[in-house]
Amino acid sequence: MDASLKAIEKLVNSQATLELYSVNNITNGTDAQGEVTVRLEKAGRIVNGLGADTDIVIASAKAYINAVNKLNSPINADTLRKGMF
């Protein structure tokens, strides 16, 4: 996972700090789906990203991209009221 997240970071150059990386299963069995949560911090702003897939590397990449997209989105009152950050 480390290599995939570093590769994404090299492309997007978010300059964020990874504060949390967590993996949980959301289904059971041999084809279980995993959910990854990442928390990124940049300039005092903290966001969480979520990703899910049967391949934990893909779930990790999805979670990291989700968090980076949130960091790059403007914050407004409607977003805060909806609890999206």
C-alpha atoms as an extended CHARMM CRD file, in Angstrom:
* protein
*
        85  EXT
         1         1  MET       CA              0.0000000000        0.0000000000        0.0000000000  PROA      1               0.0000000000
         2         2  ASP       CA              2.8200000000        2.3680000000        0.8240000000  PROA      2               0.0000000000
         3         3  ALA       CA              4.1430000000        2.2740000000       -2.7380000000  PROA      3               0.0000000000
         4         4  SER       CA              0.7270000000        2.9310000000       -4.2750000000  PROA      4               0.0000000000
         5         5  LEU       CA              0.0220000000        5.8770000000       -1.9560000000  PROA      5               0.0000000000
         6         6  LYS       CA              3.4770000000        7.3340000000       -2.6280000000  PROA      6               0.0000000000
         7         7  ALA       CA              2.9020000000        6.9640000000       -6.3810000000  PROA      7               0.0000000000
         8         8  ILE       CA             -0.4120000000        8.8190000000       -6.1310000000  PROA      8               0.0000000000
         9         9  GLU       CA              1.1850000000       11.5210000000       -3.9890000000  PROA      9               0.0000000000
        10        10  LYS       CA              3.9550000000       11.9520000000       -6.5380000000  PROA      10              0.0000000000
        11        11  LEU       CA              1.3140000000       12.5890000000       -9.2190000000  PROA      11              0.0000000000
        12        12  VAL       CA             -0.9940000000       14.8840000000       -7.2430000000  PROA      12              0.0000000000
        13        13  ASN       CA              1.6480000000       16.6000000000       -5.0740000000  PROA      13              0.0000000000
        14        14  SER       CA             -0.8580000000       17.3790000000       -2.3110000000  PROA      14              0.0000000000
        15        15  GLN       CA              1.9300000000       17.8780000000        0.2550000000  PROA      15              0.0000000000
        16        16  ALA       CA             -0.4640000000       16.5170000000        2.8940000000  PROA      16              0.0000000000
        17        17  THR       CA              0.5470000000       14.4720000000        5.9030000000  PROA      17              0.0000000000
        18        18  LEU       CA             -0.9680000000       11.0310000000        6.3900000000  PROA      18              0.0000000000
        19        19  GLU       CA             -2.3910000000       11.1160000000        9.9230000000  PROA      19              0.0000000000
        20        20  LEU       CA             -4.3660000000        7.8450000000        9.9440000000  PROA      20              0.0000000000
        21        21  TYR       CA             -4.5880000000        4.6430000000        7.9190000000  PROA      21              0.0000000000
        22        22  SER       CA             -7.2210000000        2.1090000000        8.9440000000  PROA      22              0.0000000000
        23        23  VAL       CA             -8.5060000000       -1.0970000000        7.3180000000  PROA      23              0.0000000000
        24        24  ASN       CA            -11.7600000000       -2.8370000000        8.2350000000  PROA      24              0.0000000000
        25        25  ASN       CA            -13.6740000000       -5.6580000000        6.6270000000  PROA      25              0.0000000000
        26        26  ILE       CA            -17.2390000000       -4.8500000000        5.5810000000  PROA      26              0.0000000000
        27        27  THR       CA            -18.0980000000       -8.3390000000        4.3370000000  PROA      27              0.0000000000
        28        28  ASN       CA            -16.8740000000      -11.8040000000        5.2920000000  PROA      28              0.0000000000
        29        29  GLY       CA            -15.5500000000      -14.7380000000        3.2990000000  PROA      29              0.0000000000
        30        30  THR       CA            -12.8290000000      -15.3500000000        0.7620000000  PROA      30              0.0000000000
        31        31  ASP       CA            -14.0420000000      -12.4820000000       -1.4300000000  PROA      31              0.0000000000
        32        32  ALA       CA            -14.4910000000      -10.1100000000        1.5260000000  PROA      32              0.0000000000
        33        33  GLN       CA            -14.6430000000       -6.4290000000        0.8110000000  PROA      33              0.0000000000
        34        34  GLY       CA            -12.3610000000       -4.1740000000        2.7970000000  PROA      34              0.0000000000
        35        35  GLU       CA            -12.9020000000       -0.5490000000        3.6810000000  PROA      35              0.0000000000
        36        36  VAL       CA             -9.9430000000        1.7880000000        4.0980000000  PROA      36              0.0000000000
        37        37  THR       CA            -10.0190000000        5.1190000000        5.8870000000  PROA      37              0.0000000000
        38        38  VAL       CA             -7.2090000000        7.6290000000        5.5130000000  PROA      38              0.0000000000
        39        39  ARG       CA             -6.9010000000       10.9500000000        7.3070000000  PROA      39              0.0000000000
        40        40  LEU       CA             -4.8270000000       13.6660000000        5.6830000000  PROA      40              0.0000000000
        41        41  GLU       CA             -3.7350000000       16.9850000000        7.1650000000  PROA      41              0.0000000000
        42        42  LYS       CA             -2.5350000000       20.0320000000        5.2850000000  PROA      42              0.0000000000
        43        43  ALA       CA             -2.1060000000       23.5290000000        6.7000000000  PROA      43              0.0000000000
        44        44  GLY       CA             -4.3280000000       22.7370000000        9.6760000000  PROA      44              0.0000000000
        45        45  ARG       CA             -7.1460000000       21.2850000000        7.5690000000  PROA      45              0.0000000000
        46        46  ILE       CA             -7.9600000000       17.6330000000        8.2790000000  PROA      46              0.0000000000
        47        47  VAL       CA            -10.0370000000       15.4250000000        5.9780000000  PROA      47              0.0000000000
        48        48  ASN       CA            -10.9960000000       11.7590000000        5.9180000000  PROA      48              0.0000000000
        49        49  GLY       CA            -11.1010000000        9.6710000000        2.7620000000  PROA      49              0.0000000000
        50        50  LEU       CA            -12.9020000000        6.3690000000        2.3190000000  PROA      50              0.0000000000
        51        51  GLY       CA            -12.3990000000        3.5660000000       -0.1930000000  PROA      51              0.0000000000
        52        52  ALA       CA            -13.7650000000        0.0460000000       -0.5030000000  PROA      52              0.0000000000
        53        53  ASP       CA            -12.7870000000       -2.9010000000       -2.6870000000  PROA      53              0.0000000000
        54        54  THR       CA            -11.9880000000       -6.6010000000       -2.4860000000  PROA      54              0.0000000000
        55        55  ASP       CA             -8.3630000000       -5.6140000000       -3.2180000000  PROA      55              0.0000000000
        56        56  ILE       CA             -7.0270000000       -3.6690000000       -0.2370000000  PROA      56              0.0000000000
        57        57  VAL       CA             -4.4310000000       -1.8640000000       -2.3840000000  PROA      57              0.0000000000
        58        58  ILE       CA             -7.2100000000       -0.5350000000       -4.6280000000  PROA      58              0.0000000000
        59        59  ALA       CA             -9.3350000000        0.3730000000       -1.5920000000  PROA      59              0.0000000000
        60        60  SER       CA             -6.3410000000        2.2620000000       -0.1830000000  PROA      60              0.0000000000
        61        61  ALA       CA             -5.8210000000        4.1660000000       -3.4290000000  PROA      61              0.0000000000
        62        62  LYS       CA             -9.5260000000        5.0500000000       -3.5690000000  PROA      62              0.0000000000
        63        63  ALA       CA             -9.4300000000        6.3190000000        0.0140000000  PROA      63              0.0000000000
        64        64  TYR       CA             -6.3120000000        8.4200000000       -0.5990000000  PROA      64              0.0000000000
        65        65  ILE       CA             -7.7390000000        9.9630000000       -3.7740000000  PROA      65              0.0000000000
        66        66  ASN       CA            -11.0260000000       10.6420000000       -1.9720000000  PROA      66              0.0000000000
        67        67  ALA       CA             -9.1630000000       12.5150000000        0.7740000000  PROA      67              0.0000000000
        68        68  VAL       CA             -6.9990000000       14.4800000000       -1.6830000000  PROA      68              0.0000000000
        69        69  ASN       CA            -10.1190000000       15.5080000000       -3.6060000000  PROA      69              0.0000000000
        70        70  LYS       CA            -11.6310000000       16.7940000000       -0.3690000000  PROA      70              0.0000000000
        71        71  LEU       CA             -8.4730000000       18.7680000000        0.3960000000  PROA      71              0.0000000000
        72        72  ASN       CA             -8.7140000000       20.3850000000       -3.0280000000  PROA      72              0.0000000000
        73        73  SER       CA            -12.4070000000       21.2470000000       -2.6670000000  PROA      73              0.0000000000
        74        74  PRO       CA            -13.4000000000       24.6320000000       -1.2850000000  PROA      74              0.0000000000
        75        75  ILE       CA            -15.1300000000       24.6610000000        2.0830000000  PROA      75              0.0000000000
        76        76  ASN       CA            -18.4240000000       26.5060000000        2.2550000000  PROA      76              0.0000000000
        77        77  ALA       CA            -21.2780000000       26.7140000000        4.7630000000  PROA      77              0.0000000000
        78        78  ASP       CA            -23.4790000000       24.2160000000        2.8730000000  PROA      78              0.0000000000
        79        79  THR       CA            -20.7020000000       21.6360000000        2.8890000000  PROA      79              0.0000000000
        80        80  LEU       CA            -20.1850000000       22.0460000000        6.6300000000  PROA      80              0.0000000000
        81        81  ARG       CA            -23.9340000000       21.8000000000        7.3670000000  PROA      81              0.0000000000
        82        82  LYS       CA            -24.1400000000       18.5490000000        5.4080000000  PROA      82              0.0000000000
        83        83  GLY       CA            -21.2660000000       17.1280000000        7.4600000000  PROA      83              0.0000000000
        84        84  MET       CA            -19.1610000000       16.3280000000        4.3930000000  PROA      84              0.0000000000
        85        85  PHE       CA            -15.9110000000       17.3560000000        6.1410000000  PROA      85              0.0000000000
